[in-house]
Structures are given as C-alpha cells and as structure tokens.
Amino acid sequence: MDSDALKAVQAPLKAQYRDAPEDAVITLSAKSNGIDGVACKLETSKGFIEAGLHPATGGSGMQACSGDMLLEVLVACAGVTLQAVATAFGVTLSRSDITAEGDLDFRGTLGVAKDAPVGFRDIRMKFDIAADAPAETLTKIVELTERYCVVLQTIQDKPNITLQSNVVA
C-alpha cells in the first residue's frame, strides 16, 4: 500500500469520526478459559493460544508466557504503526526492526518479597530503521510512531481498569 492508497482508505474514516465521534469508540475484547494444569487457552482473532507459567515461576516453557506476549504485542503494534506512518510520509523503509525487552523480578510474582514489584520494572524499546530519506524525516516517523502506537500509549498512560468477579461456590 502506498501513501495515496492509505490516505484513500483512511480519509472517509477520519471524516466519519470527526462528524460522529461516538463511531470512533470501538470495544475490543479478549477471553481465556482455564485448562488442565496451570494454564489457560486464549481465544484470539486468529485462533487459540495456550498460555502458561514462565519457567522462572515453574512453567515448562512449552506454552506462551504472558510477559513475552505483552512485549510481542508492543512491538507488533509499534511495527504496524511505524509502517503506517512511514507510508503516510511516502517513505519506504529498507529496514524496520523494533525490539522490546523488559525486566521482571519474579520474587514479586511468586510472593517471595513484598518489596519486589509484580510486573515489568523497566521496558526498553529500540527502533532500528533505514530508508532513502533524510534523518530528520526518519526521526519524525519514529516520534509519530511512539505517539500513535496504541499499546505503547496504553502502557505509558495506564487506563482505568474495572475488575468484576462472578464467584459460584
């Protein structure tokens, strides 16, 4: 898809969302079901994934780890956003590698140390891009990617989360 094609696809959506902002609010959802052992089966739009414990918490490593999945989703969103922004600029990237790595202290998850955080302590992202375009343009593309990456913005600006339980004894 080139810049003109992307703009042609997005122009009517942008106009619709300007005229009817409520149309721009879409609810996405995810669902998992517990399965045998310490695991769950996650329904995705592309099929099922089995998720389980990371080996550092006693898992076999044969199932997907939610921490890995979080980083994978982050780089997937950034990768798609990067390509869309570059396309909008009319720039074809000859290299567009994005990596994310994060530090977890599993003492928190295992309840070994109350002062250890549960979850990622630090996440580092690296954009390694190249194109036949000025450095200033590539820098702007990365800046806009950071600004419009849904997952990155969600992690940085924590959303309100409501938890509900349906417990049957």
Secondary structure, 3 states (H helix, E strand, C coil): CCHHHHHHHHHHHHHHHHHCHHHHCCCCCCEEEEECCCEEEEEECCEEEEEECCHHHCCCCCCECHHHHHHHHHHHHHHHHHHHHHHHCCCCEEEEEEEEEEEECHHHHCCCCCCCCCCEEEEEEEEEEEECCCHHHHHHHHHHHHHHCHHHHHHHCCCCCCCCCCCCC
